Amino acid sequence: MRGNKVLSSRKKWLLVVFLLIVILSYVFASMTVWTTDSRLLTYSRYSRVACHRDVIAGNSVAPDQFRFGVYYLIEYFFKNIPLKWYDINNQYLSRLLLEEEAWDEEFRRSFDLFFSVEERMSILNVINENVDNLLSSVFGENQLIKNILKANIQSLKIEEYAMDPARLILTVGSHIPEELKNYLIDDTEESRIYYGHVTARFFFSIVFFILLYFFTENFAGPYSSLMAVLLFAGLLPFATQDFLQAETMFSLSLFTGSLIAIYKKSAFATMISLVLLACTARTDHALFIAVIYSLYQMSDKSNLKRLDNWLKIAVLVLVPLGFTVVLSRVLFPEAQYYLNFFQYDFNLNNIWSLVYPVILLSIPAVFTPLAWKIPFYKSTWLWVVPFIFMNFMIGRTSEARLLLPVLVYCLPFVVKGIEDLAGKLSLN
């Protein structure tokens, strides 16, 4: 009877955890719409969709082209989910450019209050003065040409438009090419692709947080495991600057699932499957999954004497290396890196490439001594050094998202350390 009660309590707890994870994931996905995908208004949509279409067509730049996995999922699954996201900036711009009804009495009054007629006329006067100065500097005393050009400029009816901004903006909207207008309207293929990217981010955030919870439960209690999820969620917005890449949450999900499989000593078929999937997201993550697996296997002295173990390690390491060669030399040999391959010079001369990693990893650094007391970490921690070094050499570490795998790996011993400290405080 007691066992049934414990099981029932466990189910209720997991249901609460799941509910919190869904809410956190929805907040995070929504926040990225407002802050990263809308930061350049409609151009952000355009660049997201253009990159997506190039990847699907096999014509994108490196490394986006090499991380095609999530793009295919979006193209053939997520974009078909009729879930829309609140994109306030694009919606305002869309309505003001395309819908006369948007310019109702309330909005016109608000516009006049924030941008008065006097201010508009003042700006026009400055523009007219600059035009006069420009014409004088180019044509000197030739009054005839200056008058002709000024008459042409006045024929644009700039003053009339200044008095009636709705007319100006709706006129601009009516001349937007149809293929660009599709990025402003919700019910278009372009918007479906855009919303598909956000929906995929939402879905894989849920998957990732669930996996993070269960990974942490191997080392700490259920409350601390939930704390790990909340702590990561609190730090995650920090990693969204520099335009959050499409594969980020997908790759983190595969990385965290692989950590669970390594710790549980899952079958080699499971490991090779996870590494292959990770190769479609980020081959560098796939390689370090193989490295962590290798370190954990070699921590057992008996495995060092078994040829089959060495063969498994060799296969897992060679798969991402081989995948990288196939992607860059066979499948997409024309994909050129849009930045220099080596970025260490940029990182050495950019203060944020040092500040952001320190901030992101400062909490794990405090609790690192605790990791030595946990067998899994004592045997596998070494991968962190080459991972950070690699990202400093060929990545821009001001993009804190690059170091998120390290944070995932460290959070269990962080919350375990907090749990132990809290236990000591309660005893005192």
C-alpha positions as CSV (number, residue, x, y, z in Angstrom):
1,M,0.0,0.0,0.0
2,R,2.8,2.4,0.9
3,G,4.6,1.5,-2.3
4,N,1.5,2.6,-4.3
5,K,1.4,5.9,-2.4
6,V,5.1,6.6,-3.1
7,L,4.5,5.8,-6.8
8,S,1.5,8.0,-6.9
9,S,3.5,10.9,-5.3
10,R,6.3,10.3,-7.8
11,K,3.8,10.6,-10.7
12,K,2.3,13.8,-9.2
13,W,5.7,15.3,-8.8
14,L,6.8,14.5,-12.3
15,L,3.5,16.0,-13.6
16,V,4.3,19.2,-11.8
17,V,7.9,19.2,-13.2
18,F,6.5,18.6,-16.7
19,L,4.0,21.5,-16.3
20,L,6.8,23.8,-15.2
21,I,9.0,22.7,-18.1
22,V,6.3,23.4,-20.7
23,I,5.7,26.8,-19.2
24,L,9.4,27.7,-19.1
25,S,9.9,26.4,-22.6
26,Y,7.0,28.5,-23.9
27,V,8.3,31.6,-22.1
28,F,11.8,31.0,-23.5
29,A,10.6,30.5,-27.1
30,S,8.3,33.5,-26.9
31,M,11.1,35.6,-25.5
32,T,13.4,34.7,-28.4
33,V,10.7,35.9,-30.8
34,W,10.7,39.4,-29.2
35,T,14.4,39.7,-28.6
36,T,16.3,37.8,-31.3
37,D,14.1,37.0,-34.2
38,S,12.4,40.4,-34.2
39,R,15.4,42.6,-33.4
40,L,15.8,43.7,-37.0
41,L,12.0,43.7,-37.6
42,T,11.0,41.9,-40.8
43,Y,14.6,41.5,-42.0
44,S,15.1,39.0,-39.2
45,R,12.3,36.9,-40.6
46,Y,13.7,37.3,-44.1
47,S,17.2,36.1,-43.1
48,R,15.8,33.2,-41.1
49,V,13.7,32.0,-44.0
50,A,16.3,32.6,-46.6
51,C,18.9,30.6,-44.6
52,H,16.3,27.8,-44.1
53,R,15.6,27.6,-47.9
54,D,19.3,27.7,-48.8
55,V,20.0,24.8,-46.3
56,I,17.1,22.7,-47.7
57,A,18.3,23.4,-51.3
58,G,21.9,22.5,-50.3
59,N,23.2,26.0,-51.2
60,S,23.8,27.5,-47.8
61,V,27.1,28.7,-46.2
62,A,29.1,26.8,-43.7
63,P,28.6,25.8,-41.0
64,D,24.8,26.2,-41.3
65,Q,24.7,23.8,-44.3
66,F,26.5,21.2,-42.2
67,R,23.8,21.4,-39.5
68,F,20.9,20.4,-41.7
69,G,19.1,18.0,-39.3
70,V,16.8,20.4,-37.6
71,Y,16.1,22.3,-40.9
72,Y,14.7,19.1,-42.4
73,L,12.5,18.5,-39.3
74,I,11.2,22.1,-39.6
75,E,10.6,21.7,-43.4
76,Y,8.7,18.4,-43.2
77,F,7.1,18.6,-39.8
78,F,7.3,21.7,-37.6
79,K,6.2,24.2,-40.2
80,N,3.0,22.2,-40.7
81,I,2.0,22.7,-37.1
82,P,-0.6,25.5,-37.0
83,L,1.0,27.2,-34.0
84,K,1.6,31.0,-34.3
85,W,3.7,33.1,-32.1
86,Y,3.2,36.7,-30.8
87,D,5.5,38.8,-32.9
88,I,4.4,42.3,-31.8
89,N,7.0,44.2,-33.8
90,N,6.2,42.5,-37.1
91,Q,2.5,42.7,-36.5
92,Y,2.6,46.4,-35.9
93,L,4.7,47.0,-39.0
94,S,2.5,44.8,-41.1
95,R,-0.7,46.5,-40.1
96,L,0.6,50.0,-40.5
97,L,2.0,49.3,-43.9
98,L,-0.9,47.2,-45.3
99,E,-4.1,48.0,-43.4
100,E,-5.8,51.4,-43.5
101,E,-7.9,50.3,-40.5
102,A,-4.8,50.3,-38.4
103,W,-4.7,54.1,-38.7
104,D,-7.8,54.7,-36.6
105,E,-8.5,57.8,-34.5
106,E,-6.8,56.4,-31.4
107,F,-3.6,55.5,-33.2
108,R,-3.4,58.8,-35.1
109,R,-3.8,60.6,-31.8
110,S,-1.1,58.6,-30.2
111,F,1.2,59.2,-33.2
112,D,0.6,62.9,-33.0
113,L,1.4,63.0,-29.3
114,F,4.7,61.1,-29.7
115,F,5.7,62.7,-33.0
116,S,4.0,66.0,-33.2
117,V,3.3,68.0,-36.3
118,E,5.7,70.7,-35.1
119,E,8.5,68.1,-34.8
120,R,7.8,66.8,-38.2
121,M,7.9,70.3,-39.8
122,S,11.1,71.0,-37.9
123,I,12.7,67.9,-39.4
124,L,11.4,69.0,-42.9
125,N,13.0,72.4,-42.5
126,V,16.3,70.8,-41.6
127,I,16.0,68.5,-44.7
128,N,15.2,71.5,-46.9
129,E,18.2,73.4,-45.7
130,N,20.4,70.4,-46.3
131,V,19.0,70.0,-49.8
132,D,19.7,73.7,-50.5
133,N,23.2,73.4,-49.2
134,L,23.8,70.2,-51.3
135,L,22.5,71.8,-54.5
136,S,24.6,74.9,-53.9
137,S,27.7,72.8,-53.3
138,V,27.1,70.8,-56.5
139,F,25.7,73.5,-58.9
140,G,27.0,76.7,-57.4
141,E,25.3,79.8,-58.8
142,N,23.3,77.9,-61.5
143,Q,19.9,78.9,-60.2
144,L,18.0,77.4,-63.2
145,I,19.2,73.8,-62.5
146,K,18.7,74.2,-58.7
147,N,15.1,75.5,-59.2
148,I,14.3,72.6,-61.6
149,L,15.7,70.0,-59.1
150,K,13.9,71.6,-56.2
151,A,10.6,71.6,-58.2
152,N,11.1,67.9,-58.8
153,I,11.7,67.3,-55.1
154,Q,8.6,69.3,-54.2
155,S,6.6,67.3,-56.6
156,L,7.1,64.3,-54.2
157,K,4.7,66.2,-51.9
158,I,6.8,65.6,-48.8
159,E,5.1,68.2,-46.8
160,E,1.7,66.7,-47.5
161,Y,2.9,63.3,-46.4
162,A,4.4,64.8,-43.3
163,M,1.0,66.2,-42.4
164,D,-0.6,62.8,-43.2
165,P,1.8,60.0,-42.2
166,A,-0.8,57.3,-42.7
167,R,-0.9,58.2,-46.4
168,L,2.9,58.1,-46.7
169,I,3.3,54.7,-44.9
170,L,0.3,53.0,-46.7
171,T,1.7,54.3,-50.0
172,V,5.1,52.7,-49.2
173,G,3.2,49.5,-48.2
174,S,1.3,49.4,-51.5
175,H,4.6,49.4,-53.4
176,I,6.3,46.6,-51.5
177,P,7.0,43.7,-53.9
178,E,4.7,40.7,-53.3
179,E,7.6,38.3,-52.5
180,L,8.7,40.7,-49.7
181,K,5.2,41.4,-48.5
182,N,4.8,37.7,-47.7
183,Y,7.2,38.1,-44.8
184,L,4.7,40.6,-43.3
185,I,1.6,38.5,-43.6
186,D,0.9,35.6,-41.3
187,D,-0.8,33.2,-43.7
188,T,2.1,32.6,-46.1
189,E,4.7,30.0,-46.7
190,E,7.4,32.3,-45.4
191,S,5.6,32.8,-42.1
192,R,4.9,29.1,-41.8
193,I,8.7,28.5,-42.1
194,Y,9.4,31.2,-39.5
195,Y,6.8,29.9,-37.0
196,G,8.1,26.4,-37.7
197,H,11.6,27.5,-36.4
198,V,10.1,28.9,-33.2
199,T,7.8,25.8,-32.7
200,A,10.9,23.5,-33.1
201,R,12.7,25.7,-30.5
202,F,9.7,25.3,-28.1
203,F,9.5,21.5,-28.7
204,F,13.2,20.8,-28.2
205,S,13.3,23.1,-25.2
206,I,10.7,20.8,-23.6
207,V,12.7,17.7,-24.6
208,F,16.0,19.2,-23.4
209,F,14.6,20.3,-19.9
210,I,13.1,16.9,-19.4
211,L,16.4,15.2,-20.2
212,L,18.3,17.7,-18.0
213,Y,16.0,16.8,-15.1
214,F,16.5,13.1,-15.5
215,F,20.3,13.5,-16.0
216,T,20.5,15.5,-12.8
217,E,18.5,12.9,-10.9
218,N,21.3,10.5,-11.2
219,F,23.4,12.7,-8.8
220,A,20.9,14.7,-6.8
221,G,17.4,14.6,-5.3
222,P,14.2,15.5,-7.2
223,Y,14.1,19.0,-5.7
224,S,17.6,19.7,-6.7
225,S,17.0,18.3,-10.2
226,L,14.2,20.8,-10.6
227,M,16.5,23.5,-9.4
228,A,19.0,22.5,-12.2
229,V,16.2,23.0,-14.7
230,L,15.2,26.4,-13.2
231,L,18.9,27.5,-13.0
232,F,19.5,26.6,-16.6
233,A,16.3,28.4,-17.7
234,G,17.5,31.5,-15.8
235,L,20.8,31.5,-17.6
236,L,19.5,30.4,-21.0
237,P,18.4,33.9,-22.2
238,F,22.0,35.0,-21.7
239,A,22.9,32.7,-24.6
240,T,20.4,34.1,-27.1
241,Q,22.4,37.1,-28.3
242,D,24.0,37.1,-31.7
243,F,20.9,35.5,-33.3
244,L,20.1,32.1,-31.7
245,Q,21.0,29.4,-34.2
246,A,18.4,26.9,-35.4
247,E,20.2,23.8,-34.1
248,T,20.9,25.0,-30.5
249,M,18.1,23.3,-28.6
250,F,18.0,20.3,-30.9
251,S,21.7,19.8,-30.3
252,L,21.5,20.3,-26.6
253,S,18.8,17.7,-26.4
254,L,20.9,15.1,-28.2
255,F,24.0,16.0,-26.0
256,T,22.0,15.7,-22.8
257,G,20.4,12.4,-23.9
258,S,23.9,11.1,-24.7
259,L,25.1,12.0,-21.2
260,I,22.3,9.9,-19.8
261,A,23.1,7.0,-22.1
262,I,26.8,7.2,-21.2
263,Y,26.1,7.3,-17.4
264,K,23.6,4.4,-17.7
265,K,26.0,2.5,-19.8
266,S,23.4,2.0,-22.5
267,A,23.9,-0.4,-25.4
268,F,26.5,0.5,-28.1
269,A,23.7,0.6,-30.7
270,T,22.0,3.4,-28.6
271,M,25.3,5.4,-28.4
272,I,26.1,5.1,-32.1
273,S,22.5,6.2,-33.0
274,L,22.8,9.3,-30.7
275,V,26.2,10.2,-32.2
276,L,24.9,9.8,-35.8
277,L,21.9,12.0,-34.9
278,A,24.2,14.6,-33.2
279,C,26.2,14.7,-36.4
280,T,23.2,16.2,-38.2
281,A,23.1,19.0,-35.6
282,R,26.8,19.7,-34.7
283,T,29.6,17.3,-35.4
284,D,31.7,19.0,-32.7
285,H,29.1,18.0,-30.1
286,A,29.0,14.5,-31.5
287,L,32.8,14.3,-31.3
288,F,32.8,15.3,-27.6
289,I,30.0,12.8,-26.9
290,A,32.3,10.2,-28.2
291,V,35.2,11.6,-26.0
292,I,33.1,11.5,-22.8
293,Y,32.0,8.0,-23.6
294,S,35.6,7.0,-24.1
295,L,36.8,8.6,-20.9
296,Y,34.0,6.9,-18.9
297,Q,34.7,3.5,-20.4
298,M,38.4,3.8,-19.8
299,S,37.8,4.7,-16.1
300,D,37.0,1.0,-15.6
301,K,40.4,-0.8,-15.7
302,S,38.9,-4.0,-16.9
303,N,37.7,-2.3,-20.1
304,L,41.3,-1.4,-21.0
305,K,42.0,-5.0,-21.7
306,R,39.1,-5.6,-24.0
307,L,39.6,-5.2,-27.7
308,D,35.9,-4.8,-28.4
309,N,35.8,-1.7,-26.1
310,W,38.7,-0.1,-28.0
311,L,36.9,-0.8,-31.3
312,K,33.7,0.8,-30.0
313,I,35.6,3.9,-28.8
314,A,37.4,4.1,-32.2
315,V,34.1,3.8,-34.1
316,L,32.4,6.5,-32.0
317,V,35.3,8.9,-32.4
318,L,35.7,8.3,-36.1
319,V,32.0,8.7,-37.0
320,P,31.9,12.5,-36.3
321,L,35.3,13.0,-37.9
322,G,34.3,11.1,-40.9
323,F,30.9,12.8,-41.0
324,T,32.7,16.2,-41.1
325,V,34.8,15.1,-44.0
326,V,31.8,13.8,-45.9
327,L,29.8,17.0,-45.3
328,S,32.6,19.4,-46.3
329,R,34.2,17.4,-49.1
330,V,31.5,15.2,-50.6
331,L,28.0,16.5,-49.9
332,F,28.5,20.2,-49.7
333,P,32.0,21.0,-51.0
334,E,31.0,24.5,-52.2
335,A,29.7,25.6,-48.8
336,Q,32.1,28.5,-47.8
337,Y,32.5,29.7,-44.2
338,Y,31.0,33.1,-43.8
339,L,33.6,34.0,-41.2
340,N,37.2,33.1,-40.9
341,F,37.7,29.6,-39.7
342,F,40.0,30.7,-36.8
343,Q,38.5,33.3,-34.4
344,Y,41.1,33.4,-31.6
345,D,42.3,36.8,-32.8
346,F,38.7,38.2,-32.5
347,N,38.3,36.6,-29.0
348,L,41.6,38.0,-27.7
349,N,40.6,41.5,-28.8
350,N,37.0,41.4,-27.7
351,I,36.3,41.8,-24.0
352,W,32.9,40.1,-24.2
353,S,34.5,36.9,-25.5
354,L,36.1,36.7,-22.1
355,V,33.4,38.3,-19.9
356,Y,30.4,36.2,-21.1
357,P,32.1,32.7,-20.7
358,V,33.2,33.8,-17.2
359,I,29.7,34.8,-16.2
360,L,28.1,31.7,-17.7
361,L,30.5,29.3,-16.0
362,S,31.2,31.1,-12.8
363,I,28.7,29.1,-10.8
364,P,30.0,25.7,-12.0
365,A,33.5,26.9,-11.3
366,V,32.6,27.5,-7.6
367,F,31.5,23.9,-7.2
368,T,34.1,22.2,-9.4
369,P,36.0,20.8,-6.3
370,L,32.9,18.8,-5.6
371,A,33.0,17.0,-9.0
372,W,36.1,15.1,-7.8
373,K,34.0,13.3,-5.3
374,I,31.6,12.0,-7.9
375,P,33.0,9.0,-9.9
376,F,31.4,10.0,-13.2
377,Y,32.9,13.5,-13.1
378,K,36.2,12.4,-11.8
379,S,36.6,10.1,-14.8
380,T,35.2,12.4,-17.5
381,W,35.9,16.0,-16.6
382,L,39.0,16.2,-19.0
383,W,36.8,16.8,-22.1
384,V,35.9,20.3,-20.9
385,V,39.4,21.6,-21.4
386,P,39.7,20.9,-25.2
387,F,36.1,21.8,-25.7
388,I,36.5,25.3,-24.3
389,F,39.9,25.7,-26.1
390,M,38.4,24.6,-29.4
391,N,35.5,27.1,-29.1
392,F,38.0,29.8,-28.3
393,M,40.1,29.0,-31.3
394,I,37.3,28.6,-34.0
395,G,34.2,30.1,-32.4
396,R,33.3,33.5,-31.0
397,T,33.0,32.8,-27.3
398,S,31.0,36.1,-26.9
399,E,28.2,33.8,-28.2
400,A,27.7,32.2,-24.9
401,R,25.5,29.5,-26.4
402,L,28.7,27.8,-27.6
403,L,29.5,26.8,-24.1
404,L,26.0,25.5,-23.1
405,P,27.1,21.9,-23.2
406,V,29.6,22.6,-20.4
407,L,26.9,24.1,-18.3
408,V,24.6,21.1,-18.9
409,Y,27.4,18.7,-17.9
410,C,28.2,20.7,-14.7
411,L,24.8,21.5,-13.4
412,P,24.2,18.1,-11.6
413,F,27.3,18.6,-9.3
414,V,26.4,22.3,-8.9
415,V,22.9,21.5,-7.5
416,K,24.3,18.6,-5.6
417,G,26.7,21.0,-3.9
418,I,23.9,23.4,-3.1
419,E,21.9,20.5,-1.7
420,D,24.7,19.5,0.5
421,L,25.3,23.0,1.7
422,A,21.6,23.4,2.5
423,G,21.7,20.2,4.4
424,K,24.6,21.4,6.6
425,L,22.9,24.7,7.3
426,S,19.7,22.9,8.4
427,L,21.8,20.7,10.8
428,N,23.4,23.8,12.3
